[in-house]
Amino acid sequence: MRKRTPRTKLHLQPLQLSSPMETTRMHKMPKLIVPLLALSSTLLLSGGVLAAEDKKPEAATPPAAQPVPAPFTIPDPVAVVNGKTISKAAFDQYVQQLRGRTKVDSAEASKSLVDQLVLEELLVQEADKQKLADDAQIKQQLAMVQRSLLASSVIRRMLSESAPSEDAVKKEYETAIAAMKGKEYKASHILVDSEDKAKEIIAELKKGGNFAELAKAKSSDSSKDNGGDLGWFTPSMMVPPFAQAVAKMEKGKYTEQPVQTSFGWHVILLEDSRDATPPSLDELKPQIQQMLQSRMVNDYLEKLKSGAKIEVKEIQVSEAPKPAPAPAAVVEPKKEEKK
C-alpha cells in the first residue's frame, strides 16, 4: 500500500541549527550545536489595512497594469524623537530585518516603517526613564541576545566567505540522482480483508470480470471510486510486499495469487511502467546548496571544538523522594447500647 510521499522528490533539509541534519539518500549530518538567531524586530506594530470591494467582472478582461511607484529618497536622519535622531542607517537595518515579510518599494511603505521606528524609539526612551536597563533579569536577557547574535554572525560570515562551489553542487546532484534511478509503475488494486475474498475476485477476473468494476464493488480502499487506480508511483512509495509484487509483474497482467500487506489482501493490476525521471539540477540546486552549507557549518563547529579545551560538568541527578506513607484509617470504637 502507498506510503504518503511525493513521487521522485528529493528531500533535503534546509539550514537549521536546532535539529539533526538529514538528507534523503544523501549524507546524514551530526546534531548542530549553536542555534542561529534570525534577526527580527521585537516590536510588532500593526499597520493600516487597505480594503477593496470584491466585484465580479461581467466578462473576462485582461488585468490592469500595476502603477509604477514614483521615485523617492530616504532622508538622513529619517526622524527626530525628543531630540534623539533615528539615522538612515538604522532605517536600512530595520528594512533588512523585515526582508521577505514586507515590501518597501514606495514612499508610503517607507513612511509606515518610519512610523514604527518612531514608536519603538518612544518605548526605548520610556524604558530609559524607568531604568529598565539596570534590571537584573533584563541584563541577563540582553546578554543572551548578544551571545546568540555574535555566534550567528560568525556562522554567517563564514558561509559568506565560503560558498559551495558549482563543482560541489554538481557532484552532490549526481550522487543524489544515482540513488533515484529505477522504475515507476502505474497500477490498480483491489483491497479486501481476507485471502479467500481476494481469491474469489481473482476467479471472477479469470472469467472475464472487469477489474475497475470489481474494485468499485468490492475494494475497501479509497481508490475504489477510481476503479482502484493508484496512479504512477516508485517502489519506495509502497510497502515492501506490494512493491516487490509489482516489480515482478508483466504489463497488462494481474496477480494470480493475493498479495498480503499490513493493510490486508491485494489483487493488483499492472497497467504500465517507465524509467523514473529525476528532478533537474536547477530544481535541486537550492536544496543542495543548503545541504552543503549545513555540512560546512558542522565541519566548522567540529574544528572549533577540536581546538578548544572543554570541560563539561556532570549533571547531578537526585533520587526521587519517596512518597509519604498513607495515613492509617481511624476506626471509631463502637458505642455500647444502654440496656
Salt bridges, closest charged atoms under 4 A:
GLU53 OE1 - LYS55 NZ 3.31
ASP92 OD2 - LYS88 NZ 3.02
ASP115 OD1 - LYS111 NZ 2.85
GLU121 OE2 - LYS84 NZ 3.98
GLU166 OE1 - LYS285 NZ 3.12
GLU172 OE2 - HIS27 NE2 3.60
GLU172 OE1 - ARG295 NH1 3.32
GLU184 OE2 - ARG7 NH1 2.85
GLU184 OE1 - ARG274 NE 2.74
ASP193 OD1 - LYS197 NZ 3.05
GLU195 OE2 - LYS199 NZ 3.65
GLU204 OE2 - LYS218 NZ 2.37
ASP221 OD2 - HIS189 NE2 3.11
ASP229 OD1 - LYS186 NZ 3.53
GLU271 OE1 - LYS186 NZ 3.01
ASP272 OD1 - LYS251 NZ 3.47
ASP275 OD1 - LYS183 NZ 3.21
GLU311 OE2 - LYS313 NZ 2.89
